Amino acid sequence: RTEVLVTWSAPETPNGVVLRYRLFGRVRRDDNPLEARLLYEGLSLQYTDAGLASFTQYEYRVEAINSAGGKFGPWGAGRTCSGAPGDFGAPTASARSSTEIAVSWNAPAVPNGVVANYSLIVDGKVVATTVSLAGIASGLQPFTLYDMAVQVCVTGDCGLPGACVTSDAVAARSGEARPEGVPQPTLLATGPTAILATWDPPGTPNGVIVRYQLFRGDLVVYDGAERRYEDTGLEPGTTFNYRVRAFTSAGERQGGASFASTPSGAPEDVRPPTVRVTSDTTLQACWQPPGKSNGKVIRYVLLVGGEEKFDGDSLCADVEGLSANTEYSVRVQACTEQGCGSSEPVQAVTRCAAPKAIAPSRFQAGPRSMFVSWRL
């Protein structure tokens, strides 16, 4: 590819004995021939000029010399074959989208032939062939680093196939996309009014995760870069659902829901019962559910004079067997699985009753009187 075989014939009219030939050669670049140089001197009728540049035109002429002097023949031209391009620099690459990278390059400074095409190479695989100085690598994974190189090939000649050369590779990352594989949070009830939520990064982040949002139902309870949050001030004995939303610069995606329940607590704000005395030995007490149940109320306990007179789930109770004309302290307790809360007491007095019949317990008779005594 880089040599020229130069041949010539003896002079038609030598006018004597040819003593030697001298071969001169020069390079022609851009229609401007360079200074000629002596390549050969001897009696051979051919010479191989080697170590030349590829795809370059060279010009030659021969001087025939006899004892009377020398005579030059006309210039003849020859071109070396094409070769691998030289001085082909690395391309430049930049993300065009989450799945595309734009690549551009300069033509080789020394093409050494007619450029046939350029091939865009991504991670060692040809993905596109073009005659232009730019290309797009598509179908890529978001936010992934790729090695980008370009191969340039020249057309073949001299019965030889075209030669190619590959540039150095440059690293380029595709653009960001919305996250994928956002996990469900892991939930732990840390008390009757608090749930701790923790979560892992998305399985496929597709970029730099800049922040998370934690939802309780439709309410955002946390917005930040941490991956844990304790949600407080909750209702005891209540089931909640939580979801995580992850953000990159390209957008967001929300994961599935997790569920957790706060444990029950003792009820609060248990209001005193309403008491109605119905006789000298009975009364009726009614009450409202507690203002803050802290879970499911499973029973109510009615205390009259410190004694348990009712245990059930209704909101009224009738109490019998009391003493007449007696003051009682009445209170109600509301209970969940975790304990009971008690109301303030109210006072109630049973009605008075007619005295019972009293039989004399002692008689003593005198001559003109009777002594009778009894006990209350």
Wavefront OBJ file of the C-alpha trace (Angstrom):
o trace
v 0.000 0.000 0.000
v 2.929 2.387 0.560
v 5.289 1.689 -2.322
v 5.441 2.467 -6.063
v 7.171 0.315 -8.678
v 8.796 2.628 -11.263
v 9.907 1.140 -14.589
v 11.368 2.726 -17.703
v 12.828 1.811 -21.062
v 16.206 2.502 -22.569
v 16.393 5.604 -24.791
v 15.280 5.052 -28.363
v 18.338 7.028 -29.503
v 21.049 6.522 -26.889
v 23.707 8.258 -29.021
v 26.263 6.132 -27.306
v 26.546 3.668 -24.521
v 24.285 4.469 -21.594
v 26.531 4.457 -18.571
v 23.834 4.793 -15.932
v 20.333 6.001 -15.122
v 19.342 8.364 -12.393
v 15.799 8.317 -11.007
v 14.341 11.400 -9.363
v 11.068 11.554 -7.415
v 8.879 14.162 -5.823
v 5.569 14.419 -3.969
v 2.659 16.405 -5.322
v 0.313 17.859 -2.731
v -2.540 20.175 -3.589
v -1.218 20.705 -7.117
v 2.111 21.928 -5.710
v 5.000 19.534 -6.319
v 7.715 19.418 -3.687
v 11.408 19.499 -4.467
v 12.658 16.427 -6.329
v 15.181 14.071 -4.766
v 17.495 11.459 -6.206
v 16.149 7.988 -5.530
v 18.310 5.664 -7.632
v 21.452 5.606 -9.768
v 22.464 2.543 -11.784
v 21.755 0.514 -14.914
v 18.501 -1.180 -13.820
v 15.326 -0.273 -15.653
v 13.098 -0.399 -12.566
v 13.059 0.739 -8.977
v 10.669 0.221 -6.059
v 10.128 3.395 -4.078
v 9.048 2.152 -0.618
v 8.108 3.691 2.730
v 5.768 6.180 1.157
v 2.608 7.779 2.498
v -0.679 6.118 1.662
v -2.998 7.504 -0.987
v -0.450 10.083 -2.130
v 0.578 11.058 -5.652
v 4.265 10.816 -6.485
v 6.004 11.980 -9.686
v 9.118 10.455 -11.211
v 11.489 11.112 -14.092
v 14.634 9.376 -15.372
v 17.927 10.841 -16.567
v 19.933 8.696 -18.991
v 23.677 9.411 -18.985
v 26.370 8.511 -21.562
v 29.878 9.762 -21.933
v 28.645 12.960 -23.563
v 26.270 13.889 -20.780
v 22.725 13.268 -19.541
v 19.192 13.754 -20.783
v 15.956 13.851 -18.688
v 12.767 12.219 -19.733
v 9.292 13.607 -18.891
v 7.675 13.301 -15.459
v 5.463 10.346 -14.839
v 2.960 10.045 -11.963
v 1.904 7.241 -9.665
v -0.292 7.070 -6.572
v 0.105 4.858 -3.568
v -2.811 2.724 -2.402
v -5.207 3.817 0.274
v -4.381 2.894 3.868
v -5.735 3.113 7.347
v -6.718 6.697 8.216
v -4.420 8.522 10.563
v -4.871 11.094 13.316
v -8.507 10.166 14.023
v -9.494 11.668 17.363
v -11.990 10.477 19.955
v -15.607 11.607 19.520
v -17.628 13.842 21.810
v -20.823 12.496 23.351
v -23.677 13.895 25.407
v -27.024 12.594 26.630
v -29.950 13.467 24.404
v -32.574 11.683 26.520
v -32.808 8.817 28.981
v -32.418 6.320 26.107
v -30.301 8.256 23.576
v -26.775 9.682 23.420
v -25.724 12.067 20.642
v -22.194 11.492 19.300
v -20.168 13.677 16.932
v -16.616 13.536 15.577
v -14.169 15.147 13.162
v -12.936 13.611 9.933
v -9.471 12.079 10.216
v -6.761 14.654 9.726
v -4.936 12.191 7.444
v -7.647 10.148 5.667
v -5.158 8.105 3.572
v -7.934 7.393 1.107
v -11.542 8.163 0.282
v -13.654 7.829 3.425
v -16.372 5.254 2.795
v -18.281 5.424 6.096
v -18.197 5.838 9.842
v -19.500 3.282 12.324
v -20.720 4.243 15.776
v -19.591 1.704 18.374
v -21.273 1.406 21.794
v -19.624 -0.870 24.344
v -17.767 -2.665 21.566
v -20.805 -3.182 19.308
v -21.563 -1.340 16.058
v -24.983 0.293 16.441
v -25.075 2.614 13.416
v -23.207 3.303 10.155
v -23.255 6.678 8.440
v -21.340 8.941 6.072
v -21.945 12.017 8.225
v -19.909 13.257 11.170
v -22.594 12.604 13.788
v -24.818 9.810 14.990
v -27.254 8.865 17.730
v -27.020 5.799 19.916
v -30.608 4.856 20.810
v -32.387 2.128 22.741
v -30.146 2.644 25.764
v -30.888 2.090 29.443
v -31.555 5.243 31.479
v -28.740 6.742 33.524
v -26.185 4.163 32.354
v -22.523 4.717 31.493
v -21.475 3.641 27.992
v -18.161 3.611 26.078
v -18.533 5.451 22.773
v -16.081 5.037 19.884
v -16.155 5.614 16.115
v -14.598 3.524 13.361
v -13.689 5.173 10.048
v -13.134 3.136 6.895
v -11.755 4.128 3.493
v -12.644 2.506 0.184
v -10.386 -0.242 -1.074
v -8.183 -0.012 -4.171
v -5.156 -1.683 -5.715
v -7.139 -4.911 -5.462
v -7.103 -4.640 -1.686
v -10.026 -4.161 0.724
v -10.558 -0.839 2.415
v -8.746 -0.136 5.668
v -10.357 0.971 8.911
v -9.248 2.506 12.176
v -11.135 2.936 15.455
v -10.884 5.988 17.671
v -10.300 5.964 21.380
v -13.491 5.520 23.392
v -15.113 8.166 25.544
v -17.487 7.497 28.438
v -20.959 8.994 28.284
v -24.005 8.514 30.488
v -27.577 8.414 29.239
v -30.063 10.822 30.783
v -32.202 10.260 33.853
v -35.720 8.809 33.820
v -38.475 8.226 36.360
v -37.534 5.649 38.983
v -38.738 2.081 38.707
v -39.215 -0.572 41.358
v -40.122 1.795 44.200
v -40.560 -0.559 47.196
v -43.298 -0.673 49.779
v -42.272 0.775 53.139
v -41.619 -1.430 56.162
v -43.869 -0.366 59.054
v -43.478 -0.820 62.805
v -45.906 0.478 65.422
v -43.725 1.994 68.141
v -46.629 2.844 70.438
v -50.365 3.514 70.518
v -49.883 6.788 68.637
v -46.783 6.266 66.437
v -45.655 4.180 63.441
v -42.051 4.025 62.173
v -41.723 3.723 58.368
v -38.449 2.733 56.654
v -37.820 1.959 52.977
v -35.096 0.934 50.516
v -34.022 2.838 47.394
v -35.836 1.968 44.151
v -34.691 -1.252 42.505
v -33.978 0.706 39.309
v -33.406 4.340 40.276
v -32.799 5.538 36.670
v -30.934 8.540 38.068
v -30.001 10.245 41.312
v -32.830 10.039 43.834
v -33.193 13.620 45.059
v -36.020 13.116 47.549
v -38.793 10.897 48.836
v -42.367 11.516 49.899
v -44.131 9.329 52.445
v -47.917 9.213 52.218
v -50.334 8.184 54.938
v -53.416 7.591 52.848
v -53.544 10.675 50.607
v -51.663 12.894 53.064
v -47.943 13.636 52.651
v -46.425 13.190 56.097
v -42.736 13.372 55.038
v -40.802 15.028 52.198
v -37.014 14.743 52.189
v -33.924 12.699 51.366
v -33.973 10.329 54.352
v -35.387 6.811 54.109
v -37.108 6.640 57.509
v -39.764 8.611 59.306
v -41.727 8.155 62.529
v -45.321 9.271 62.107
v -46.705 10.406 65.469
v -49.963 11.731 66.888
v -51.976 8.830 65.476
v -55.181 7.303 66.771
v -54.596 4.184 68.859
v -56.143 0.962 67.661
v -56.366 2.194 64.061
v -55.078 0.725 60.783
v -53.144 3.039 58.443
v -51.690 2.607 54.941
v -48.430 4.168 53.743
v -46.803 4.581 50.319
v -43.413 5.944 49.191
v -42.869 8.200 46.182
v -39.311 8.579 44.817
v -38.071 11.499 42.672
v -35.272 11.972 40.135
v -34.699 15.074 38.045
v -36.792 13.429 35.322
v -39.884 12.688 37.394
v -41.360 10.502 40.106
v -42.947 7.134 40.693
v -44.968 5.769 43.607
v -44.693 2.297 45.119
v -47.295 -0.011 46.600
v -49.002 0.375 49.962
v -48.119 -1.210 53.302
v -50.511 -1.448 56.222
v -49.947 -1.254 59.983
v -52.144 -0.798 63.048
v -51.416 1.132 66.193
v -52.130 -0.829 69.383
v -55.143 0.146 71.498
v -54.792 2.269 74.660
v -57.021 2.968 77.618
v -59.941 5.238 76.648
v -59.789 8.910 77.564
v -62.431 11.592 78.105
v -64.918 9.155 79.666
v -67.874 11.310 80.674
v -69.877 10.712 83.890
v -73.091 8.726 83.518
v -76.579 10.163 83.751
v -78.306 8.608 86.781
v -82.052 8.380 87.359
v -83.311 7.025 90.704
v -86.272 4.776 89.973
v -87.226 3.642 93.527
v -85.917 3.390 97.013
v -83.770 0.385 95.971
v -83.140 0.876 92.245
v -81.622 3.320 89.827
v -80.866 3.515 86.120
v -77.536 4.780 84.706
v -76.856 5.682 81.060
v -73.667 6.998 79.426
v -72.072 8.033 76.156
v -69.055 6.441 74.409
v -65.741 8.014 75.483
v -64.612 11.140 73.714
v -61.330 9.411 72.802
v -61.694 5.656 72.621
v -58.007 4.886 71.742
v -59.130 1.660 70.149
v -62.254 -0.459 70.060
v -64.283 -0.266 73.272
v -65.127 -3.870 74.142
v -67.094 -3.331 77.381
v -68.364 -0.884 79.984
v -68.244 -1.367 83.769
v -70.679 0.456 86.082
v -69.546 0.985 89.658
v -72.127 1.909 92.319
v -70.813 2.611 95.770
v -67.523 1.057 94.726
v -69.157 -2.226 93.734
v -69.354 -3.532 90.180
v -73.026 -3.603 89.234
v -72.759 -3.997 85.439
v -70.236 -5.360 82.910
v -71.318 -5.352 79.256
v -71.373 -3.490 75.968
v -74.648 -1.552 76.283
v -74.882 2.138 77.170
v -77.508 1.779 79.944
v -77.881 -0.409 83.027
v -80.533 -0.897 85.711
v -79.236 -1.429 89.252
v -81.278 -3.161 91.945
v -80.835 -4.170 95.574
v -79.843 -0.785 96.908
v -80.676 0.637 100.297
v -83.414 3.235 100.683
v -82.571 6.828 101.382
v -78.869 6.173 100.761
v -76.327 8.232 98.826
v -74.277 6.327 96.275
v -71.252 7.303 94.199
v -71.793 6.179 90.584
v -69.113 6.040 87.891
v -68.627 4.229 84.565
v -65.494 2.688 83.054
v -64.900 2.210 79.295
v -62.445 -0.585 78.414
v -60.369 -1.603 75.395
v -58.027 -4.575 75.161
v -55.268 -2.393 76.585
v -57.067 -1.062 79.654
v -59.942 0.977 81.079
v -60.595 4.657 81.521
v -62.906 5.893 84.294
v -65.316 8.789 84.494
v -65.684 11.193 87.366
v -68.300 10.010 89.915
v -71.807 11.388 90.238
v -73.867 11.189 93.457
v -77.334 9.690 93.624
v -79.657 9.226 96.661
v -82.261 6.492 96.664
v -85.789 7.376 97.676
v -87.186 7.120 101.197
v -89.389 4.139 102.122
v -92.210 3.648 104.696
v -90.988 2.151 107.984
v -91.462 -1.545 108.409
v -93.944 -2.922 111.033
v -92.371 -3.052 114.494
v -93.482 -5.756 116.893
v -93.194 -5.119 120.650
v -90.296 -6.987 122.049
v -91.176 -6.773 125.811
v -94.288 -6.585 127.931
v -94.562 -5.927 131.699
v -97.980 -5.654 133.410
v -98.703 -3.811 136.642
v -101.863 -3.521 138.831
v -103.114 -0.566 136.940
v -100.530 -0.201 133.971
v -98.721 -1.997 131.109
v -95.074 -1.402 130.196
v -94.277 -2.090 126.534
v -90.856 -1.691 124.825
v -89.617 -2.234 121.187
v -86.642 -1.732 119.047
v -86.198 0.128 115.755
l 1 2 3 4 5 6 7 8 9 10 11 12 13 14 15 16 17 18 19 20 21 22 23 24 25 26 27 28 29 30 31 32 33 34 35 36 37 38 39 40 41 42 43 44 45 46 47 48 49 50 51 52 53 54 55 56 57 58 59 60 61 62 63 64 65 66 67 68 69 70 71 72 73 74 75 76 77 78 79 80 81 82 83 84 85 86 87 88 89 90 91 92 93 94 95 96 97 98 99 100 101 102 103 104 105 106 107 108 109 110 111 112 113 114 115 116 117 118 119 120 121 122 123 124 125 126 127 128 129 130 131 132 133 134 135 136 137 138 139 140 141 142 143 144 145 146 147 148 149 150 151 152 153 154 155 156 157 158 159 160 161 162 163 164 165 166 167 168 169 170 171 172 173 174 175 176 177 178 179 180 181 182 183 184 185 186 187 188 189 190 191 192 193 194 195 196 197 198 199 200 201 202 203 204 205 206 207 208 209 210 211 212 213 214 215 216 217 218 219 220 221 222 223 224 225 226 227 228 229 230 231 232 233 234 235 236 237 238 239 240 241 242 243 244 245 246 247 248 249 250 251 252 253 254 255 256 257 258 259 260 261 262 263 264 265 266 267 268 269 270 271 272 273 274 275 276 277 278 279 280 281 282 283 284 285 286 287 288 289 290 291 292 293 294 295 296 297 298 299 300 301 302 303 304 305 306 307 308 309 310 311 312 313 314 315 316 317 318 319 320 321 322 323 324 325 326 327 328 329 330 331 332 333 334 335 336 337 338 339 340 341 342 343 344 345 346 347 348 349 350 351 352 353 354 355 356 357 358 359 360 361 362 363 364 365 366 367 368 369 370 371 372 373 374 375 376
